[in-house]
Amino acid sequence: MNNSQGLYRPEFEKDNCGFGLIAQMDDQPSHWLVDTAIAALARLTHRGAVAADGKTGDGCGLLLKKPDSFLRLCANQQDIELGTLYAVGMVFLNRDDKLAASARDAL
């Protein structure tokens, strides 16, 4: 049975070991929010802070606020017109050129 829908492909599904999300719903800057997000990330030492080799991580980090002006500029450069509401997906491509090309084709 194929449960593919839109960009979702069940064969690419895998577990993650940790995820944290906190948000300031009134859109006001908050030191508490940043401090709390950093504390949460620091508790995932086997992910973003320090990997199994004790030296590297996998790129975990914080996205503090959607950089709307920058994203609109990038979209415009690709002849994409963004509406008032839009979403952004982050994609990390394989370092192998052929595998990265295959992933781009899937998107």
Backbone as a chain_set.jsonl record, in Angstrom:
{"seq": "MNNSQGLYRPEFEKDNCGFGLIAQMDDQPSHWLVDTAIAALARLTHRGAVAADGKTGDGCGLLLKKPDSFLRLCANQQDIELGTLYAVGMVFLNRDDKLAASARDAL", "coords": {"N": [[0.841, -1.184, 0.0], [0.632, 2.164, -0.896], [1.217, 5.035, 0.778], [1.87, 7.577, 0.046], [1.678, 11.096, -0.13], [1.415, 14.246, -1.467], [4.455, 15.807, -0.783], [5.208, 13.972, 1.071], [6.744, 10.915, 1.815], [6.502, 7.705, 2.836], [8.612, 5.856, 2.913], [10.854, 7.291, 3.55], [10.672, 7.878, 6.167], [11.833, 8.196, 9.486], [12.953, 7.807, 12.864], [13.578, 10.455, 15.228], [15.844, 11.578, 17.755], [15.373, 13.6, 19.468], [13.59, 16.648, 19.935], [12.814, 20.011, 20.158], [10.529, 22.647, 20.753], [9.752, 25.917, 21.262], [7.903, 28.901, 21.578], [7.332, 32.408, 21.23], [4.414, 33.696, 21.478], [3.335, 36.256, 21.213], [5.057, 37.605, 19.602], [7.077, 39.184, 20.646], [10.405, 40.145, 21.491], [12.414, 38.04, 23.605], [14.473, 37.379, 26.276], [14.246, 35.274, 28.049], [13.086, 33.283, 26.469], [15.124, 32.724, 24.575], [17.212, 31.92, 26.32], [15.998, 29.64, 27.445], [15.664, 28.028, 25.181], [18.34, 27.587, 24.46], [19.183, 26.188, 26.722], [17.633, 23.867, 26.436], [18.69, 22.831, 24.036], [21.303, 22.348, 24.859], [20.903, 20.145, 26.426], [20.738, 18.146, 24.66], [23.168, 16.817, 24.069], [24.251, 14.722, 22.604], [23.408, 15.257, 20.09], [23.217, 18.147, 18.717], [25.126, 19.619, 20.206], [27.483, 18.065, 20.957], [28.748, 15.406, 19.18], [29.05, 11.794, 18.729], [31.795, 11.53, 18.439], [32.798, 13.399, 20.13], [33.568, 15.873, 19.249], [32.221, 17.026, 17.075], [29.016, 18.114, 15.772], [25.648, 17.786, 14.515], [24.556, 19.959, 13.311], [22.432, 21.03, 14.724], [20.477, 23.656, 16.096], [19.262, 26.983, 16.719], [16.399, 28.659, 15.545], [15.549, 31.799, 15.545], [13.714, 33.724, 14.642], [11.602, 33.878, 11.865], [13.245, 34.969, 9.043], [11.821, 37.124, 7.352], [12.106, 39.223, 5.339], [14.521, 38.486, 4.079], [13.864, 35.883, 3.163], [11.786, 36.486, 1.4], [13.193, 37.957, -0.512], [14.951, 35.957, -1.491], [13.044, 34.164, -2.54], [11.901, 35.786, -4.506], [14.098, 36.06, -6.214], [14.061, 33.591, -7.347], [11.862, 33.673, -8.885], [9.501, 33.228, -7.457], [6.478, 33.947, -5.992], [5.59, 34.903, -2.865], [2.868, 34.457, -0.656], [0.904, 36.145, 1.881], [0.903, 34.427, 4.077], [3.159, 31.808, 4.555], [5.216, 28.878, 4.461], [8.344, 27.444, 5.527], [10.741, 25.067, 4.665], [13.482, 23.261, 5.883], [16.158, 21.708, 4.333], [18.58, 19.263, 4.346], [21.099, 18.31, 2.342], [22.708, 15.396, 0.99], [26.248, 14.942, 0.971], [27.323, 13.682, -1.167], [27.27, 14.149, -4.568], [25.576, 12.859, -6.478], [23.631, 11.62, -4.871], [22.597, 13.891, -3.648], [21.522, 15.196, -5.871], [19.518, 13.386, -6.547], [17.873, 13.669, -4.312], [17.096, 16.344, -4.646], [15.594, 16.072, -6.988], [13.463, 14.592, -5.997], [12.221, 16.48, -4.453]], "CA": [[0.0, 0.0, 0.0], [1.415, 3.39, -1.004], [0.587, 6.122, 1.523], [2.473, 8.843, -0.356], [0.749, 12.196, -0.335], [2.205, 15.461, -1.613], [5.89, 15.543, -0.679], [5.444, 12.93, 2.072], [7.053, 9.57, 1.334], [6.694, 6.89, 4.033], [9.884, 5.13, 2.905], [11.899, 8.152, 4.097], [10.36, 8.138, 7.562], [12.721, 7.62, 10.492], [12.813, 8.447, 14.166], [14.613, 11.363, 15.704], [16.075, 11.31, 19.175], [14.957, 14.723, 20.284], [13.118, 17.824, 19.232], [12.221, 20.977, 21.07], [9.92, 23.813, 20.124], [9.112, 26.904, 22.119], [7.592, 30.077, 20.764], [6.797, 33.605, 21.868], [3.218, 33.864, 20.657], [3.015, 37.665, 20.972], [6.082, 38.119, 18.694], [7.956, 40.127, 21.331], [11.708, 39.561, 21.843], [12.422, 37.534, 24.97], [15.705, 36.718, 26.728], [13.849, 34.0, 28.649], [12.873, 32.321, 25.392], [16.435, 32.337, 24.04], [17.905, 31.154, 27.36], [15.338, 28.341, 27.567], [15.983, 27.258, 23.973], [19.742, 27.171, 24.565], [19.237, 25.144, 27.754], [17.079, 22.641, 25.842], [19.666, 22.328, 23.074], [22.457, 21.838, 25.609], [20.55, 18.832, 26.97], [20.824, 17.194, 23.553], [24.6, 16.821, 23.763], [24.588, 13.728, 21.587], [22.945, 15.749, 18.795], [23.795, 19.382, 18.215], [26.263, 20.176, 20.926], [28.654, 17.203, 20.782], [28.365, 14.107, 18.616], [29.703, 10.619, 19.301], [33.255, 11.683, 18.449], [33.174, 14.392, 21.129], [34.083, 17.088, 18.613], [31.333, 17.612, 16.075], [27.578, 17.95, 15.927], [24.974, 17.579, 13.235], [23.949, 21.188, 12.834], [21.295, 21.488, 15.519], [20.631, 25.042, 16.488], [18.059, 27.745, 17.011], [15.869, 29.621, 14.586], [14.936, 32.741, 16.463], [12.544, 34.327, 14.011], [11.651, 33.704, 10.416], [13.783, 36.183, 8.417], [10.852, 37.349, 6.281], [12.644, 40.027, 4.228], [15.511, 37.664, 3.383], [13.183, 34.797, 2.457], [11.059, 37.072, 0.265], [14.209, 38.279, -1.515], [15.373, 34.683, -2.1], [11.932, 33.658, -3.347], [11.8, 36.669, -5.664], [15.2, 35.724, -7.124], [13.698, 32.331, -8.007], [10.559, 33.937, -9.51], [8.441, 32.676, -6.617], [5.758, 34.995, -5.285], [5.075, 34.41, -1.596], [1.667, 35.084, -0.128], [1.036, 36.683, 3.23], [1.282, 33.286, 4.911], [3.934, 30.792, 3.847], [6.028, 28.027, 5.336], [9.709, 27.201, 5.075], [11.29, 23.772, 5.046], [14.941, 23.164, 5.811], [16.56, 20.43, 3.755], [20.019, 19.022, 4.384], [21.409, 17.387, 1.255], [23.866, 14.526, 1.111], [27.466, 15.518, 0.38], [27.528, 12.989, -2.44], [26.554, 14.913, -5.59], [24.505, 12.065, -7.09], [22.56, 11.468, -3.887], [21.993, 15.21, -3.481], [20.703, 15.436, -7.065], [18.338, 12.537, -6.412], [17.014, 14.305, -3.312], [16.506, 17.537, -5.283], [14.561, 15.6, -7.913], [12.306, 14.176, -5.2], [11.538, 17.683, -3.986]], "C": [[0.886, 1.248, 0.0], [0.658, 4.519, -0.313], [1.184, 7.477, 1.182], [1.394, 9.882, -0.576], [1.568, 13.476, -0.406], [3.684, 15.125, -1.616], [6.205, 14.421, 0.306], [5.67, 11.585, 1.407], [7.352, 8.701, 2.549], [8.027, 6.154, 4.068], [11.042, 5.965, 3.452], [11.7, 8.433, 5.586], [11.384, 7.472, 8.478], [12.546, 8.409, 11.777], [13.89, 9.495, 14.38], [14.752, 11.146, 17.2], [15.657, 12.478, 20.054], [14.568, 15.918, 19.443], [12.519, 18.755, 20.271], [11.653, 22.148, 20.296], [9.319, 24.677, 21.213], [8.925, 28.153, 21.278], [7.057, 31.201, 21.64], [5.6, 34.024, 21.03], [2.861, 35.324, 20.385], [4.07, 38.366, 20.122], [6.986, 39.172, 19.332], [9.284, 39.444, 21.654], [11.732, 39.149, 23.315], [13.749, 36.847, 25.288], [15.377, 35.358, 27.328], [13.706, 32.929, 27.578], [14.206, 31.816, 24.835], [17.193, 31.494, 25.062], [17.32, 29.754, 27.497], [15.649, 27.456, 26.366], [17.423, 26.752, 24.01], [19.886, 26.061, 25.607], [18.707, 23.817, 27.211], [18.075, 22.016, 24.87], [20.877, 21.719, 23.784], [22.178, 20.465, 26.211], [20.554, 17.746, 25.893], [22.28, 17.07, 23.122], [24.977, 15.811, 22.696], [24.124, 14.156, 20.203], [23.727, 16.999, 18.403], [25.042, 19.854, 18.912], [27.532, 19.36, 20.715], [28.184, 15.852, 20.277], [29.181, 12.991, 19.262], [31.22, 10.767, 19.361], [33.73, 12.729, 19.458], [33.638, 15.717, 20.565], [33.062, 17.789, 17.72], [29.875, 17.39, 16.442], [26.956, 17.782, 14.565], [24.238, 18.82, 12.753], [22.717, 21.628, 13.589], [21.532, 22.929, 15.934], [19.291, 25.676, 16.75], [17.673, 28.583, 15.802], [15.046, 30.59, 15.41], [13.702, 33.422, 15.896], [12.694, 34.152, 12.512], [12.137, 35.008, 9.785], [12.977, 36.535, 7.16], [11.433, 38.116, 5.098], [13.633, 39.222, 3.395], [14.829, 36.566, 2.57], [12.396, 35.317, 1.258], [12.021, 37.446, -0.864], [14.654, 37.011, -2.242], [14.279, 34.121, -3.003], [11.794, 34.476, -4.622], [12.887, 36.36, -6.691], [14.933, 34.427, -7.885], [12.344, 32.441, -8.723], [9.415, 33.243, -8.779], [7.794, 33.83, -5.875], [5.151, 34.404, -4.018], [3.821, 35.169, -1.209], [1.942, 35.673, 1.248], [1.496, 35.606, 4.199], [2.038, 32.279, 4.06], [4.739, 30.0, 4.872], [7.397, 27.823, 4.707], [10.125, 25.817, 5.553], [12.797, 23.805, 4.903], [15.297, 21.77, 5.326], [18.078, 20.346, 3.798], [20.327, 17.95, 3.354], [22.662, 16.58, 1.557], [25.067, 15.199, 0.461], [27.812, 14.865, -0.949], [26.654, 13.667, -3.499], [25.39, 14.142, -6.203], [23.334, 11.888, -6.136], [21.847, 12.799, -3.646], [21.084, 15.527, -4.664], [19.419, 14.616, -7.007], [17.35, 13.137, -5.409], [16.345, 15.55, -3.883], [15.378, 17.14, -6.229], [13.295, 15.198, -7.165], [11.515, 15.374, -4.698], [10.842, 18.382, -5.123]], "O": [[1.796, 1.36, 0.822], [-0.417, 4.916, -0.762], [1.026, 8.43, 1.945], [0.335, 9.593, -1.134], [2.34, 13.761, 0.508], [4.123, 14.255, -2.368], [7.345, 13.963, 0.374], [4.896, 11.163, 0.548], [8.351, 8.927, 3.232], [8.528, 5.853, 5.152], [12.095, 5.42, 3.782], [12.491, 9.156, 6.19], [11.755, 6.317, 8.266], [12.052, 9.537, 11.77], [14.97, 9.431, 13.791], [13.859, 10.584, 17.834], [15.599, 12.338, 21.276], [15.139, 16.169, 18.381], [11.795, 18.315, 21.163], [12.229, 22.587, 19.301], [8.48, 24.223, 21.991], [9.709, 28.422, 20.368], [6.412, 30.962, 22.661], [5.765, 34.644, 19.98], [2.153, 35.607, 19.419], [4.002, 39.58, 19.931], [7.597, 39.97, 18.622], [9.291, 38.28, 22.053], [11.148, 39.821, 24.165], [14.11, 35.856, 24.653], [16.127, 34.398, 27.147], [14.153, 31.797, 27.762], [14.388, 30.613, 24.647], [17.759, 30.46, 24.708], [18.064, 28.784, 27.648], [15.873, 26.256, 26.524], [17.69, 25.611, 23.632], [20.629, 25.103, 25.396], [19.271, 22.761, 27.495], [18.277, 20.802, 24.884], [21.406, 20.694, 23.354], [23.108, 19.704, 26.478], [20.391, 16.564, 26.195], [22.59, 17.203, 21.939], [25.936, 16.029, 21.955], [24.424, 13.471, 19.225], [24.801, 16.894, 17.81], [25.929, 20.429, 18.28], [28.559, 19.916, 20.328], [27.316, 15.225, 20.884], [29.913, 13.222, 20.224], [31.863, 10.191, 20.239], [34.934, 12.926, 19.623], [34.059, 16.597, 21.316], [33.054, 19.017, 17.628], [29.551, 16.582, 17.312], [27.663, 17.651, 13.566], [23.383, 18.73, 11.872], [22.013, 22.527, 13.13], [22.674, 23.357, 16.101], [18.298, 24.985, 16.977], [18.532, 29.146, 15.123], [13.976, 30.244, 15.912], [12.741, 33.665, 16.625], [13.792, 34.266, 11.968], [11.507, 36.049, 9.97], [13.414, 36.269, 6.04], [11.264, 37.69, 3.955], [13.598, 39.262, 2.165], [15.182, 36.345, 1.412], [12.346, 34.663, 0.217], [11.698, 37.271, -2.039], [14.726, 36.993, -3.471], [14.562, 33.654, -4.107], [11.592, 33.917, -5.7], [12.634, 36.394, -7.895], [15.515, 34.194, -8.945], [11.757, 31.433, -9.117], [8.481, 32.737, -9.401], [8.476, 34.605, -5.204], [4.303, 33.515, -4.084], [3.728, 36.38, -1.412], [3.082, 35.691, 1.713], [2.367, 35.839, 5.036], [1.599, 31.938, 2.961], [4.908, 30.428, 6.014], [7.578, 28.009, 3.503], [9.889, 25.447, 6.703], [13.325, 24.319, 3.917], [14.798, 20.774, 5.848], [18.773, 21.253, 3.34], [19.869, 16.814, 3.477], [23.553, 17.024, 2.281], [24.911, 15.949, -0.502], [28.525, 15.452, -1.764], [25.436, 13.748, -3.34], [24.323, 14.715, -6.425], [22.177, 11.992, -6.542], [20.63, 12.828, -3.462], [19.994, 16.069, -4.48], [18.352, 15.104, -7.378], [16.139, 13.114, -5.632], [15.164, 15.79, -3.635], [14.334, 17.791, -6.268], [12.185, 15.434, -7.641], [10.297, 15.302, -4.534], [10.211, 19.418, -4.917]]}, "num_chains": 1, "name": "protein.A"}
